[in-house]
């Protein structure tokens, strides 16, 4: 998990360096367009690729720990500017994750897959900039739905839907008057309680902190 995180961070930093280099090149008319690109009443709609990578910690009734893999999916994000600097954002996308419990009293157990729908609403502050590079920060709330689970080697499994929180950082890079490139990072604080029906072995429970890192990259339109 740590190796994946470092690889993603290095890749993201490389992209940031490239964009920063471009953004510092001389700009004339474009600087004026960038300054007015984000303004009250404007909508930004992006189609992106999202990687959701859990950083799980767990406590289980049969010992061991839960492991959840990452997933990469399409994502839709919509932003509306309340002022020239403050926007509200909603993101929509659903991921599917393989789940297993390792080192338990029952050994390693394949817990199949589960789909996750975490609609997230964020309040963002967008910094003023005279270049094409337009950074922002934010914080938000989400409600995560777990659905369409396949219990794997267990007889049955259930996940409790939960409210979570997210911190947000990212930037938009202005391509032209109505189009932009975006990189966005969200770090979630998210937990779930799980009940596992292990058949003759009985019922097991687990409390899992998922705390995923969400990194998305994509293209957008301004309206």
N, C-alpha and C positions, 0 to 999 in steps of 0.2 A: 504493500500500500504506500509506504514512504517513497519507494523508488518511483512509482507512478506519479506521486505528487510532485517530486523534484523534476521529473521529465516534463510535466505539464507546466510547471512554473518556469523552467528554462525556456520552453517554447514560447510561452506568453511574453516573457521578458524580451526575447529576440524580436517578437512582433512589435512590442512597444518601442524598442530602440529604432527599428526601421521607420515606424510612423513618426516618432519624434524627430528623426533626421529630416524626413520629408517636410514636416510641419515647420521646421526652422528655415527652410529655403525661402528666398524672397517672394513675397506675395503682394499684389497690388489690389486689383478688383476683388480677388478671392477673399482677402482679409475682411472686406466690408460685407461680403455675403456670409462669411462664417459668423461675424458678430451678430447679424440679424437672423441667423439660421434657427436659433431657438428663441421663441418669443411667445408671450401670452396668447393663448387661443390656438396654438399650433398642435398638430398631431404628428407623432412619429410612429410608424408601423414597421416592424422588422421581422424578417424571416431568417432564422438562424439554426445553427447546429449546436446542440447542448450536450455536454458530458456531465452526468451526475455521479459523483464518486463518494460513497459513504465512508465515514471515518468512525466505524462502529466500536462501541464498548458495551458490554452486556453483563447481566447477572442472571444466571439460570438456576432453576430448582434442582437440576441434575448435574451441576458442575459444567466445566468447559466454557466455551464462548461461541457466540454467533458470528458468522462471517457473511457479508453481503457484497456481491460484486458490483461493478459500475455498469453504466449503460450510456449509449450515445444515441440521441434522437433529434428529430426536427422540433423547433420551438417557435411559437408566435409571441412577440411582445408588442404591447401597445402603450404609448406614453402620451399624456396630455399635459400641456404647460399651463399651470394656473397663473404663473407670472413669468417674466423673462428668465428667472433662475430656478423656479420650483416647479417640479413635475410630479405627477402620479403615474406609476407604471403598473401594468398587469401583465403577467407572463403565463402562458398556457403550454403544456406539453406533458406527455405521459411516458414513463420509463418502465422497463421490466427488469427485475433483478433475480439472479439465482441466489438461494439462501442455503446455508448449511450450519450445523452445529458441530464443533470439533472438540475432542477431548472430554466428552461427557461420560457419565456413568454407563451410557449405552454405546460408547464408542463415538465414531464420527457418523453423523446422521445427515442424509440428504433431505433438505426440507423444501425441495422443489423450487418454484418460482412464484413471484408476486408482482403485480403491476401497481405502480404508484402514480397518483395524480396529485401534484402539489401546487394548485393555483396560488400565486404569490402576488401581493399588492405592496408596492414600495413607494415611499415618499423620497424624492431625490432632490439634491441641490446641485445645480449645474453652474460651474465656474465660468466667468467671463473670459474670453480669449480673443485675441486679434489674429490667431492662426486657424488653420483647418482642424487642429487638434483640440477637441472640446471635452474635457474630463468632468466627471461627476462622482458624488458619493451619495449614499442613501441608507435607509433602514426600513424594514417592513415586516409584515406578518403573513403567514400562510396557514391554510388548513389542508392537511394531507390525507387523501383517501387511499386506502389499500383495497384492491379488488382483484377479481379473477385469479385467485391464488390456486396453485397446484401443490398439494402437500408433499410430493415426492415420496419418500419412504414412510412417512407418517400416515395415519389414517385420516387425520384432519388437522387443520391449522387455522387460526384466526388472528388478525391483527387489529389493534384498536386505532381508529382514526384519531389524529391529534392536531392541536394547534402548535405552530412553530414560529420562530422568529429568524430574521435574516439581516446580515450586514452586507452592504453592496458598494462596489467600486467599479468604475468602468470609464470608457471614453467613446465618443463618436468622432469619426474622421470625415469631414465634409468632402464629398466627391464633386458635386455640382449643386445647383440651386435647390434641388429637391431630392437628392439622394445622398446616402452616407454609408460608411462602414462602421461596424460596432464590435467592440470586445467588452464583455461584461463578466464580472465575477461576483458570486454570492456565496456567503458562508452561512449555513443554516444551523440553528440550534433546534434539533428535532428528535423526539423520542417516541417509542411505541411499546405497548405491552402485548405480549404474544402468548396464546394458549395452544399447546400442541397435544393432540390426541395420539399417543404412541401405541394404541391398541392394548394388548395384554400387559405391556410394560407400564401402563397407566397414563396419567395426565401430567405434563410438564409445563412449566410457565417460564417466561423470560421477560426481563425488562431491558430494552435495547435503546441506547443512545445512538442514533444514526448520524447526526451532525454532518451531512454531506457538503461537499464543495461543488458548486455548480459553475462551470465555465462555458460561456456561449460566444460564438463568433458568427457574424452574419451581415446581411445587407438590408438597407431599409429605405423607406420613402417618407417624405414630409408632405403633409396636407394642411 
